[in-house]
Amino acid sequence: MGLGLVIFTVRLPLLDSENVWFLIDRTALPCLIWISVFLLFMGVFHRGWSVSERRASASAASEPRASARADAPAVRMLRFAPAGVLAPDASAGDGSGNGMTLHVAVGAALVAFLAQESINFGLFVPGAGVTVAALAALFIAGKPQASAAGKPGVSTVGDARTPARADRPPARKLRSARGNLAAVAASAALIVAIAVAWPAIRASSALKEARAQAHRPLESHDPAHAPAVFAYERAAAADPLDATACEELAQWLASVAQTAIPPTARAAWLDAAVAAARSAIARDPYSVELHRLLVGVQQLKARHSGSPEDFTRTLASAIRATELYPTDPDAWILRGRCALDAATALATRARLPDGSTSSSPEELERFTAAAVESLERALSLDAQRPAWEELRRFSPTQREQVGDLLQQARALRPTP
């Protein structure tokens, strides 16, 4: 645990990212999951050993008081690290079972760590990878070994041999530990099956149907009567924690609105796409990709309606996307485009026959200044990319396009 926390703390400044969710997802979650499973198995197995110890201690009332103090809970906790890990057979030999308990807990936590890796690819971050390697080494080093000379009741620590107590039958402790392990495993499997596996299976089946419906010809220009919409909504309802169905629904609605729907019916499809994107964000509020999807759909809606209010809402969503990932130049370009669109719509809507505008100069200045600031920030962040991100830097054509947007924004600024 200490190694994981140290690596987590040291690696934070080196990840070159201010995306909070990225840092938590790749570093903190694996560490928290490992600690949770470790403590769970430590508690379950320690309880199992303690029950068998209490039963055996009833027949050992004449045992010296010093030995009783040596088996106190506080002393047993001290045995857990590091000697109890590297020589768990010694703990098992004295009847306490602490070494075996710790070994099983470390192994279970390692399995949980690797299971989490299959979800969020946490080993992509070196800090998590080093922690897993340390856990694996700990588990291998703490593997229980046979007692010396094959004699039951004798264990080894290095070259020393310690006679085990005969008043604590290991078979009873082992049965208790196995029973606890089976109960925990069965409970965990039941929880995973009910809360994770079954919803995922239902959602996967519904998603296949929805994707098939999305490729079929439209039967109506009303999104409320589209079979694909019903199928995607069923997939979303099957797994309330997964944003995939809502994300794909928003993408499909926006695509259909641009290609297969007459302009008179386009607004309803774009409204439905915005609603689907917001539903996806509600399920995964820290996903930068989903926030950018919402911005893209809102841009389509604003350009279709021409309403300054729609452009303002689009800019607010773009600002939220940059707050989630403030060091991404592409996010700042998107924010600059949204501010420029809002300024253009405001200037165009309020233009008078004589060429002047009736819009508030302060409001127009606010949008144009936001566009200029965002685009300049994008160019600055791109120039600051580290050497290992050289391939991701803007091409000359991209920088020229950003420069054109800057000129447009500056040209819209009201003259003093």
N, C-alpha and C positions, 0 to 999 in steps of 0.2 A: 504494500500500500504506500509506504514511504517513497519507494522508487517511482511509482506511478505519479504521485503528487509532485515530486521534484522535477521529473521530466516534463510533466504537464506545465508547471510554472515556468521552467526554463525555455520551453519550446514556443510559448505564446508570442514573444516578441520576434521570433525567427520565422514565423509562418507567413509573414508579409501579407497579412490579410486582416481587415477590420470587420469581416463578415462574422458577426457574433454567433450566428447559428452554425456556420461552418466550423468554428473553433469548438463549440460545445458538441456538435455531432461527431466530430472526428477524434476528440480527445477526452472530453469530460464524460460522455455517456459510457464508453467502454470501461473507464475506471469505476464509475458508479455501479455499473452492472456487476463487475468483478467483485467489488466490495460487498454488494448486497447478497450475492449468491454465497460468497465466502462466509459471511456472518450467519446466513441461514443454515448452512451445513454444519458450521461450528456449533451453533446452538442445538441443532437436532442431535448430532452425534454426541456432544458433550452431555446432553440429557440422558442419552442411552447408556453411556458409560457410568454416569452418576447413579442411575437406578440400580445397576448391577453392583456398584460399589457399596451402596447402602445395604443391600441384601447380604452381601458378604461380610460387611463390618459387624453385623449382629453376632456372628460367631467368632469374632476376633476382639472381644472386649479386653482381653489381657495384653493386647499389643502395647508396646511402649508409647508414651505420649509424644515423644519426638517424631515417631513414624506417623502419628496422626497429624501432627503439625505439617509434616512434609507433604501430606496429601490434601492440605487445605486448598480451597479454590484459587486463592491468590497465588499460592506457590505453583499450582498446576498451570495457571496462566503464564507464569514465567517460563515454564518448560516449553511453551509453544515455539519460542524463537530464541536463538537460532538452533540450539542443540537438538530440540525436539523435532525439528524439521530434518536435519541432516542425519539423525539417528533415531527415527521413530520406533525402531524395534526395541530400543532401550526403554522408552516410555511404555510400550506395550508389555515389555517384560516385567515392569514393576506393577503391572496391573491397572495403571491409571488409564491407559488407552489414549493418552493425549497425542502421542505421535501419530497413531493411526487416524485419529480424528482430524488432525491438521492436514495430514496427507490427503485424505479423502476430500476435505474442504477445498484445498488448493486445486486438486484435480477437477472438482465440480466447477469451481470458479473459472478455471482455464477453459473448460468446455463452453461455459456461458459466454466467455470473452470471444471465443472463436465463432460461436453462433451469432453474436452481435456483429462480428466482422462480415458475415454473409449478408447483412442488411445494409450497413453503412460504410463498408470498406474502410474501417478505422485503421487498418495496418498501412494504409497509404501514408499516414503520418508517422514519421520515424519515432516519435515519442511513444505512441501506442505499440509499435512494432518491437521496440526495445523492451517494453514492459512485458509483452507476451513472451519474448525470449527468456526473460528473467523468470517468469512464472513457470515456463516449461523446464528450465534448469532446476528450479526449486522442486518441482514435482518429481523429476527423475532422480535428483539427489536424495529425496526423502522417501524413495520406494522401500517398503518394508522388506527385510531380509530374513532368511531362516535363522533360527537360533543356533547357537554354537553347538557343533558336534551332533546336530540333529536331535538334541535332547529338549524335550518340552520343559518350559519353566526356566530356561536360561537364555539370556540375550547378551548382545555385545555392544559396547561403545568403544570404537577403536580396537585396542587390544585387550581391554578389560572385560571381565565377565561378571555379570551380576545375577545371583540366583533370584528367580522370581518367586513371589509369594504363592503358596499353594492354596491359600484360602480364598482366592478370587478366580474361579474357573473361567478361562478365556472363552470357552465355547458359549457360555451364557451371554457374555458380553458381545460376542460376534453375532449371535442370533438377534440380540436386541438392536445392534447397529444395523444389521441387514434389514430388520423390520422397519426401522426408522427410515432407512434409505429407500426402501420400497414404497413406503407411505408418501415420502416427499416426491419421489419420481412419479408415482401415480397421480398425485394431486397436481403436480406441474404439468404433466401430460394432459390431464383433463382441462386445466385452465387454458393451455395453449390451443387445444382442440376446439373449445367452445368460443374463446375470445379471438383467436387468430386464424386457425386453419379453416374452420367452417365458413366464416364470412369471406375469406379470401377465395375459397373454392366457388362459392356462390357468385361472387363478384366477377371472377374470371370467366365463368360460363356466361353471365349476362353481358360482359364486355364483348365476347365473341359474337353474340347475337347482335349487339349494337353496331359493331364494326361492319357486319354483313349488311345490316339495314342502311348504314350510311352510304354504301356503294350502290344502292338501288335508286332508280329514278324517283323523283319527288312526286308525291300524290297530291300535295296541296301546297299553296304558297303561304299557309299559316303555320308557324312553327308549333303551335299548340296541337296540331293534328298530324305532325310528322311521326311515323313509327320509330325512326331512329331516336328521336327525343325521348319517347317512352322507354325505349330499351336502355338508353344511357341513364335515365333516371332510376330504373330498376337496378342497374349495376351500382349506382351511387348509394342507393338505399341498402344494398346487400352488405356493403362494408363501409360503415360511417366514418372510419378513420382514414380511408384511402381517397386521395384527391384525383386519381387517374381518370375516373369516369367523368367527373366534372371538367377536368382539363380538356379531355378529348372532345367533350360536348361543346365547350366554348370554341375550340379550334374549328370544329365542323360547322357550327352555326355561322361563324365569321366567314369561313370559306364559301359556304352556300350563298350568303348574303352578297358576296362580291361577284359571283359567277353565274348563279342560276335563278336569281330573284329579280323581278323588275324593280326599278327605283321606288315605285309607289308602295311596295310592300317590304322594302328593305329595312325600315326602321324597327319593325317588330322583331326581325331576326337579330339585328344588332343589339336590341334591348335584351333579348334572351341570351345572347352570347355574353354580355356584360354580367348578367345575373349568374350564369354558369361559372364564369371566371371568379366572381366573388365567393361563390360556394366552394370552389377549390381552395381559395385562400383561407376561408374559414376552417378548413381541415388541415391546412399546412401553412400557418400564417408567416413563417419565417423563410419561405421559399422565394428566392429572388426571381427564379424563372416564372413562377406563377404571377408575381407582381408585374413582371414585364409583359406577360400575356394579357393581363388586365389593361395595361397601358396601350398595347397594340389594338385591342378591341375597342377601347374608348376613343382612340384616335380615329378609327374607321367611323364610329358613330358621330363624332364631332365634325369630321369633314363632310359627312352626309347631311347633317342638320345645319351646319354653319353657325351653331349657337355659341356665343362666347361662354355661356355657362358650361356647356359640354367641354369646351377646351380648358376651362379652369379646373374642372373635375379631373380631366386627363393629366394636367400638370401636377395636381395634388398626388395622384397615384405615382407619377414618375418621381416625385420628390421622395415618396416612401420607398421606392425601389433603390434610390441612391443611399438612403439612410441605412438600408440593410447591407449594402456593399459599397461603401463610399470610396474605395480605391479602384473601382472598375471604370476605365475610360468610356466603355460602350454605354454604361448606365448614364453617364453625364451627357453623352451625345443625345441619347434618347430624351433626357430631361431638357436639353437645349432645344431640340426639335419641338417638343410640346410647348415650351414657352414661346418659341417663334410662331408656331401655329396660332396660339392664343393672341399674340400681338397682331398677327396678320388679320385674323378674323375680326378683332376689335377695330382695327383701322379701316378695313374694307366695309364693315357693316355701318360704320358711322360717317362714311365719306359723303360730303355734300356735293351738289352739282358744280360749285365753283372750284372744286378740288380740295377744299379744306375739310377738316374732320370735326365732328361734333362730340367725339369721345373725350373723356377726361385725360388731359395730358399726363397727369400723375399715374393713372392706371396704365396707360400705354407705356410710359417710362418704366414702370415696374416690370412689365412682361419683357420688354426688350432688354432691360438690364439683366434680368434673370437668364435670358437666352445667351447673352454675351458672356456672362460669368460662367455658365455651365459649359459652354463650348470651349472657352479658354481653359477651364479646369480639366476638360478631357484631354486637350493637347498637352497640358503640363503633366498629367498623370502618365500619359503614354511615353513622354520623354524620360520619366523617372523609372520606367520598368527596369528591373535588375537584369544583369547580363544573361541569366539563364532563360529569360523571357524575350530574348531578341526576336524570335520568330513571331511573336504575338504583336509586335509593334505595328502601328499603322503603316500601310504602304504609302508611297508618294501620292497616289490617286486618292486614297482615303483622307490624307491630310489636306489635299486640295479641296475635297468636298466639304470638309469641316470649315475651311477658310471661306468658301462661298457662303455657307450658312452664317458665318460671322459677319460678312459684308451685308447680307440681307437684314440681319438683326440691327446692325448699326444704322442702316439706311432708314429703318422704321422709327428710330428714335425721334421724338418731337423736337423741333428746333426751339431754343430758348427765346 
